[in-house]
Amino acid sequence: SKYNNLIKTTMQFSILTLSTLLASASSFMITPTAQRSTAMRASEFSDPDFCNGLPGALPPVGQFDPLNFLDGADDNKVRRFREAELTHGRVAMLAFVGFLVGEKVEGSSFLFDSQITGPAINHFAQVPQPFWEILVLTIGASEVYRAQVGWVSPADLQGEDKFALRPDYIPGDIGFDPLGLRPEDAEELEIMQTKELQHGRLAMLATAGFVAQELTDGQGIMQHLGL
């Protein structure tokens, strides 16, 4: 029947998504040999011949660029791509947590008089109006600050590329470290950068899977998990 075919398609998509996530997670796992070393070599997290040597080129995928975005890209463009990847990854990590927490506390949270219910993809439409003004102002202030830290002012470029990063700017490093987690050692910093990249990549895949699953059958992720 049409319903059975829908269920079958949903299950196949879920299995495919889970397989993809597990494959991405496996590239983040540290081998026993690495665990015994006091500090992993930087070459284990980057490839000097790929992406200008930025962290994130890991086995088994290595130089992963199937759409050839990096062909002919200069240093500025490569770093802009990394900036975009990090930004999307950070938003996806927040979204991943938001999906699970939002659905878990629905109907019992003190926020919005406990009126937000249903799958997480429908929560935004139920949020009262004052929330949006605060959200837009917060995002706007964050983006303005990020632009001032990492990007060259268009007024200083005088007809050149209007999307230039500062030469000394490290993609994603806007100086936000309230817990003091940033390592002083260069190799340890590269390890932490790689961890953030991998978590962000995994979160982007997971969040896309959450959205697709809820759009398919209209049920929340927590409901699928039986929680």
N, C-alpha and C positions, 0 to 999 in steps of 0.2 A: 504494500500500500504506500501511498505518498508519505504517510507519517513514519512508517518503518524506514523508508529510504532517507528521510530527513534525519532520523536517529542514527542510521548507519553512517551518513555523511558526517554528522557531528562527531561521532566516535572516531572516525578516521582522521578528522582534522585534529582532534584532541591528542591522538596518538602521535601524529606527525609533529605537532607543536612540542609535546613532551620530549620526543626524540631529539628535536633540534635544540631544546634547552639543555638536555643532558650532554649533547655533543659540545655545546658551548662551555658548559660547566667543566667538562673533562679537561679542556685546554687550560683551565685555571688551577687545576689540582697540582700540588707540589709533590714531586717524586720523593721516595725515601732518601735517595742520594742528596737531593737538594736540602732536605730537612736536616741532614747531618752537617751541612756546611754552615759556617757562621754568617756568610753573606753570599747571596747568589750573584753570579756574574751578570753585568748589565747586558751582555750579548744574548742572554737567555730570554730577554724581553723585547729586544729590538733587532732590526736588521739595518746596517748602515747603507745598504743599497736599496732600501724601500722606505718610502714616506719620510725621507730626509733623516732617517735614524731615530724617529720618534718612537716611544714605547708602544707596545701593543701588537707587534708582529710575532705571534706565537704559533708553535706547532699545535695541531697538525695542518692548519690552513696557511700559515706563513705569510707570503705576499698575497693577501686576499684583496683583489681589486677587480672583480669580474666585469664591471662596467667601464673600466679604464678611466676612472675619474682623475687619476694622477698622471696620465700621459701628458707631457708637456707642461705640467704644473710647476710654477716657480715656488720658492720657499714660502712666500706670503700666502699663496693659494693653498699649499699643503697645510700650513698652520691654521688657515681659516677652516678647512675641512675638519681638522682635529678639534678646533673650537666648537664647531657645530655638533660634532659627534659627542663631545663631552657635555655640552648643554642639553642635548636631547637625552643622553643617558641619565643625567641628573634628574631631569623632569620625569623620566620614565621610572626611576627608582622611587620618587615621591608618589607617582601615580600607582605603582604596584602596591605600596603600603596603604595608600588611600583606598584602593579597591577593597582590600581585605578588612581594614579597620572600619571603613565606612559601612560595609555590609554587616560586620559583626556587631556593631553597637547600634544599628538602626532600631528605632523604637524605644531605646533605653538611654540614649545619650541626652545630656543636658543641653546640647546644641540645638538651636532652631526648634525648641519645644518638642523634641523627639518626633517631629512630623516627617522626616526624610525616610522613605521606605523603598523597597524593591531593589532591582539590580543597580549596581553602581553607575552604569551608563545613563541611568535616568535620574540620578541624584541632582545633577546640576539644574535641571529644569524645575526642581522642587525648592531650590534655595531661595529665600526671600531677597528682595531687591538690595537692601543695604550691603549685603555680602559682596555684590559685584563691584560696587564702587571701591571698597577696601581692597579687593583682589586686584583690580586694574591699577590702582595707585601703587600697590606694593610691587607688582610686576614692572610697572613703568619706572619706579625709582631704582629697582635692581638692575634693569637694562641700561639705564642712563649711567649708573655707576660702573657697570661692566664695560660700557663703551669708552668711558673716560679713562679707565685703567689700561685697557688693552688695545684701543684703536687710535690711530692717528686722526686728529681733527681734520675734517674735509677742507676747512679753511686754510690748512697748512700744506695741502697737496697741490694746489694751483694747477688744476686740469689733469693731474695724474690719476691713477687708480683711486677711486673714492672709497675703497674698502680695504685699506692697508692697515695691518696690525703694526704695533710698535716693534722695532727691531729686537728689543730686549725682552719682549713679552712672551712668557711661556703659556701656551694655550690652556685656558681653564684656571690659571693661577691669578685670582683677583685679590689675593691677600686675606681671604676669609678662612680663618683657622681658629675659631673661638676656644677649642679644646687643646690647642697646641700639639696637634698630632703630626705636623709636618716634620720629617726627619732632617737632620742637618747633613747626614752622609748622602752623597750623590747616588750611590747604588741603592740605598734603602729608599730614597725618594723615588727612584725609577720603579722599584718594586711596588710602592704604594700607588703610583700613577697607573701602573698596569692593573692593579687590583680594582681601582676605580673604573678603568675602562671596561674590564671584563664584567664587573657587576652592572655597569650601565648598559652594555650590549645585551646581557642576559635579561635585564629589566625591560628593554625595548621589545625583545621577542615575547617575553611573558605578558607584558601589557597588551601588545597586539593580539595575543592569544586570548586574553581575558575579554577584550572588546568583541572579537569575532565570535567567541563562545556565547556571550550574552546576547548578541544580535541574532544568533542562530535560533536559540530556543527561548529567549526571554527570561531565563533563570539566572540568579546570582551565582557567583563563583563559590561563595560559602555554602550555598544550597547544594551545589554539585559535590562539594567536599563533605557534605553531611554535617557541617558545623553550625 
